[in-house]
């Protein structure tokens, strides 16, 4: 995706630079400072999450920052639970990631969990808020006392009592989102953080499918073997995710989408000509 230089010897330095720009403002800016985009995006977590510490109580309607946070949670709550299958256990970066509350004080970022705390505040004011990612609404069918020529009927039990009052029939019982998917709370916190930062940087380009792209990528990077890479799985996910979204953005336009697919075909042919031929044979 082009998120790292083509020269492998530069990967470590570039990865560290990207990680620092995701967490906090580096003490010494890189030289030469040739990228305006790098300057604007440095210290993303600090710049976007630290202000939550001084926000007033949630209002109605929600402020823009609270609304963005709630939308991120909504998107994650709509994702099929099976996408979280690799995120059920405690992450390997517990205690070593700067974003973990159990990390040593000298590397811990104190405002990393401001979004979690803000969600708690919002949910305290609205117990039915979708900000509670552990709950899904109950779907119910209300039965009228005197049905008026219903198009769909339900077979009544034997010998029903005419005096028995009609009661709601539960179709889908309320379930716990976190329990149903088994997603670990630390992983969910990281995903909310990633999606919120992304939405703040891309307010005009939001898709209901964006969370379904983020979760597999985050899951894969959490499978790193080296501790130094696992510790920064979230930061690495962010930059690779942004590169991936940028790569796929032309698909939204029909003309550019056709060109994108042609380039993808050329790339697949270069990587594996037999696989390319097999794909084409099934079109």
C-alpha positions as CSV (number, residue, x, y, z in Angstrom):
1,X,0.0,0.0,0.0
2,X,3.0,2.3,0.0
3,X,2.9,3.1,3.7
4,X,6.6,2.2,4.0
5,X,9.6,3.0,1.8
6,X,10.7,0.5,-0.9
7,X,14.1,0.2,0.8
8,X,13.8,-2.3,3.6
9,X,16.6,-0.8,5.6
10,X,14.5,2.3,6.1
11,X,11.4,0.4,7.4
12,X,12.3,0.5,11.1
13,X,13.0,4.3,11.2
14,X,9.9,5.1,9.1
15,X,7.7,2.9,11.3
16,X,8.9,4.6,14.4
17,X,8.2,8.0,12.9
18,X,4.7,7.0,12.0
19,X,4.0,5.6,15.4
20,X,5.2,8.8,17.1
21,X,3.0,10.9,14.9
22,X,0.0,8.8,15.9
23,X,0.7,9.1,19.6
24,X,2.3,12.4,20.5
25,X,4.2,15.2,19.0
26,X,7.9,14.2,18.5
27,X,10.4,16.2,20.5
28,X,12.6,16.5,17.4
29,X,10.8,16.8,14.0
30,X,12.2,14.6,11.2
31,X,14.7,16.2,8.9
32,X,14.1,17.2,6.2
33,X,10.6,18.3,7.1
34,X,9.4,17.9,3.6
35,X,5.8,16.7,4.1
36,X,3.1,19.2,5.0
37,X,0.7,16.2,5.5
38,X,3.0,14.7,8.0
39,X,3.1,18.0,10.0
40,X,-0.7,18.2,10.0
41,X,-1.3,14.6,11.1
42,X,1.4,14.3,13.8
43,X,0.2,13.6,17.3
44,X,-3.3,12.5,16.2
45,X,-4.3,10.8,19.4
46,X,-3.1,13.7,21.5
47,X,-4.7,16.4,19.4
48,X,-8.1,14.7,19.0
49,X,-8.5,12.9,22.3
50,X,-7.0,15.3,24.9
51,X,-9.8,17.9,24.5
52,X,-12.3,15.3,25.8
53,X,-10.9,16.0,29.3
54,X,-12.4,19.5,29.4
55,X,-15.7,19.0,27.6
56,X,-18.9,20.0,29.4
57,X,-21.7,17.5,30.1
58,X,-23.2,16.0,27.1
59,X,-25.9,18.1,25.5
60,X,-29.1,17.4,23.4
61,X,-28.4,17.3,20.6
62,X,-24.9,16.0,21.0
63,X,-22.0,18.1,20.2
64,X,-20.0,17.4,17.0
65,X,-17.3,15.5,18.9
66,X,-19.8,13.4,20.9
67,X,-21.8,12.7,17.7
68,X,-18.6,11.5,15.9
69,X,-17.8,9.3,18.8
70,X,-21.3,7.8,18.9
71,X,-21.2,7.2,15.1
72,X,-18.0,5.3,15.5
73,X,-19.6,3.0,18.1
74,X,-22.7,2.6,15.9
75,X,-20.5,1.4,13.0
76,X,-18.7,-1.1,15.1
77,X,-22.0,-2.4,16.6
78,X,-23.3,-3.2,13.0
79,X,-20.4,-5.4,12.1
80,X,-21.0,-9.2,11.9
81,X,-19.8,-10.7,15.2
82,X,-17.7,-13.3,13.3
83,X,-15.3,-10.5,12.3
84,X,-14.2,-10.2,15.9
85,X,-13.2,-13.9,16.2
86,X,-9.5,-13.1,16.5
87,X,-10.1,-10.4,19.1
88,X,-11.6,-12.5,21.9
89,X,-8.5,-12.9,24.1
90,X,-6.5,-10.3,25.9
91,X,-4.2,-8.5,23.4
92,X,-0.5,-9.3,23.5
93,X,0.3,-5.6,23.9
94,X,-1.1,-5.4,27.4
95,X,1.4,-3.6,29.6
96,X,3.8,-2.6,26.7
97,X,1.6,-0.4,24.5
98,X,1.7,3.3,25.2
99,X,-2.1,3.2,24.8
100,X,-2.6,0.6,27.5
101,X,-3.5,1.8,31.0
102,X,-1.1,-0.8,32.5
103,X,1.9,0.4,30.6
104,X,4.9,1.9,32.5
105,X,4.3,5.6,33.4
106,X,7.2,6.8,31.3
107,X,5.6,5.6,28.1
108,X,1.9,5.6,29.0
109,X,-0.3,8.1,27.2
110,X,-2.7,9.4,29.9
111,X,-5.5,10.6,27.5
112,X,-5.7,7.4,25.5
113,X,-8.9,6.3,27.2
114,X,-10.7,9.6,27.1
115,X,-13.2,8.2,24.6
116,X,-14.1,5.3,26.9
117,X,-14.6,7.7,29.8
118,X,-16.8,10.0,27.6
119,X,-18.9,7.1,26.5
120,X,-19.5,6.3,30.2
121,X,-20.6,9.9,30.8
122,X,-23.0,9.9,27.8
123,X,-24.5,6.5,28.8
124,X,-25.1,7.7,32.3
125,X,-27.3,10.4,30.9
126,X,-29.1,8.1,28.5
127,X,-29.4,4.4,29.6
128,X,-30.7,3.5,26.2
129,X,-27.9,5.1,24.3
130,X,-26.3,3.3,21.4
131,X,-23.0,4.4,23.0
132,X,-23.3,1.3,25.2
133,X,-21.6,-1.2,22.9
134,X,-22.6,-4.0,25.1
135,X,-26.3,-3.9,24.4
136,X,-28.5,-4.4,21.3
137,X,-32.1,-3.4,21.2
138,X,-34.9,-5.9,21.6
139,X,-37.1,-6.4,18.6
140,X,-40.7,-6.9,19.5
141,X,-44.0,-7.5,17.7
142,X,-47.0,-5.9,19.3
143,X,-50.3,-7.8,19.0
144,X,-53.4,-5.7,18.7
145,X,-56.3,-6.5,21.0
146,X,-58.7,-6.5,18.0
147,X,-56.9,-7.2,14.8
148,X,-58.3,-5.5,11.7
149,X,-58.1,-7.9,8.8
150,X,-54.5,-8.9,9.3
151,X,-52.6,-10.1,6.3
152,X,-50.3,-12.3,8.5
153,X,-51.9,-14.5,11.1
154,X,-50.3,-16.5,14.0
155,X,-51.8,-19.8,15.0
156,X,-53.3,-19.5,18.5
157,X,-52.6,-22.1,21.2
158,X,-55.4,-24.7,21.9
159,X,-58.3,-23.5,24.0
160,X,-57.3,-19.9,24.3
161,X,-59.1,-17.7,26.8
162,X,-61.0,-14.8,25.2
163,X,-60.3,-12.8,28.3
164,X,-56.6,-13.2,28.2
165,X,-55.0,-9.8,27.3
166,X,-52.8,-9.6,24.3
167,X,-49.1,-9.4,25.2
168,X,-46.1,-8.5,23.1
169,X,-44.4,-11.4,21.3
170,X,-40.6,-11.2,21.5
171,X,-39.0,-12.1,18.2
172,X,-35.4,-11.5,19.1
173,X,-34.4,-11.4,22.7
174,X,-32.0,-8.7,23.9
175,X,-28.5,-9.9,23.8
176,X,-25.1,-8.5,24.9
177,X,-23.0,-7.4,22.0
178,X,-19.8,-8.0,23.8
179,X,-20.9,-11.4,25.0
180,X,-22.3,-12.5,21.6
181,X,-19.0,-11.8,19.8
182,X,-16.7,-12.3,22.7
183,X,-14.7,-9.2,21.7
184,X,-12.2,-8.2,24.3
185,X,-12.8,-4.8,25.9
186,X,-9.2,-3.5,25.2
187,X,-9.5,-4.4,21.6
188,X,-12.9,-2.7,21.3
189,X,-11.4,0.4,22.9
190,X,-8.7,0.5,20.3
191,X,-11.1,0.0,17.5
192,X,-13.3,2.9,18.7
193,X,-10.2,5.1,18.9
194,X,-9.1,4.2,15.4
195,X,-12.5,4.7,13.9
196,X,-13.0,8.0,15.7
197,X,-9.6,9.4,14.6
198,X,-10.3,8.3,11.0
199,X,-13.7,9.9,10.9
200,X,-12.3,13.2,12.2
201,X,-9.7,13.3,9.4
202,X,-12.2,12.2,6.8
203,X,-15.5,13.9,7.7
204,X,-16.8,14.0,4.1
205,X,-16.0,10.4,3.3
206,X,-17.9,8.1,5.6
207,X,-19.1,4.6,4.7
208,X,-21.2,2.1,6.7
209,X,-18.7,-0.6,5.6
210,X,-15.6,1.1,6.9
211,X,-15.6,-0.8,10.2
212,X,-15.7,-4.1,8.3
213,X,-12.5,-3.1,6.6
214,X,-10.8,-1.9,9.7
215,X,-11.3,-5.0,12.0
216,X,-9.6,-7.6,9.8
217,X,-6.6,-5.3,9.3
218,X,-6.3,-4.7,13.0
219,X,-6.7,-8.4,13.8
220,X,-3.9,-9.3,11.4
221,X,-1.4,-6.7,12.9
222,X,-2.2,-8.0,16.4
223,X,-0.7,-11.3,15.3
224,X,2.8,-9.8,15.0
225,X,5.5,-11.9,16.6
226,X,8.0,-9.3,17.7
227,X,7.1,-7.5,20.9
228,X,8.1,-4.1,19.5
229,X,5.7,-4.6,16.6
230,X,2.8,-5.9,18.7
231,X,3.2,-3.0,21.1
232,X,2.4,-0.6,18.3
233,X,-0.3,-2.6,16.5
234,X,-2.9,0.2,16.8
235,X,-0.6,2.9,15.3
236,X,0.5,0.6,12.5
237,X,-3.1,-0.3,11.8
238,X,-4.0,3.3,11.5
239,X,-1.5,4.3,8.9
240,X,-2.0,1.1,6.8
241,X,-5.7,1.6,7.1
242,X,-5.5,5.1,5.8
243,X,-3.3,3.9,2.9
244,X,-5.8,1.2,2.1
245,X,-8.8,3.6,2.1
246,X,-6.9,5.9,-0.1
247,X,-6.1,3.0,-2.5
248,X,-9.7,2.0,-2.7
249,X,-11.3,5.5,-2.9
250,X,-11.4,5.5,-6.8
251,X,-13.8,2.6,-6.7
252,X,-16.6,5.1,-5.7
253,X,-16.3,6.6,-9.2
254,X,-17.3,4.4,-12.1
255,X,-14.7,5.6,-14.6
256,X,-11.9,5.6,-12.0
257,X,-13.1,2.3,-10.7
258,X,-12.6,0.7,-14.1
259,X,-9.1,2.0,-14.2
260,X,-8.4,0.8,-10.6
261,X,-9.6,-2.7,-11.5
262,X,-7.3,-2.7,-14.6
263,X,-4.3,-1.7,-12.4
264,X,-5.3,-4.4,-9.9
265,X,-5.4,-6.9,-12.7
266,X,-1.9,-5.9,-13.8
267,X,-0.6,-6.2,-10.2
268,X,-2.1,-9.7,-9.8
269,X,-0.6,-10.8,-13.1
270,X,2.8,-9.5,-12.0
271,X,2.5,-11.3,-8.6
272,X,1.0,-14.6,-9.9
273,X,0.2,-15.0,-13.6
274,X,-1.4,-18.5,-13.0
275,X,-3.7,-17.1,-10.4
276,X,-4.6,-14.2,-12.6
277,X,-5.4,-16.6,-15.5
278,X,-7.6,-18.7,-13.2
279,X,-9.5,-15.6,-12.0
280,X,-10.1,-14.4,-15.6
281,X,-11.4,-17.9,-16.6
282,X,-14.2,-17.5,-14.0
283,X,-15.5,-14.1,-15.2
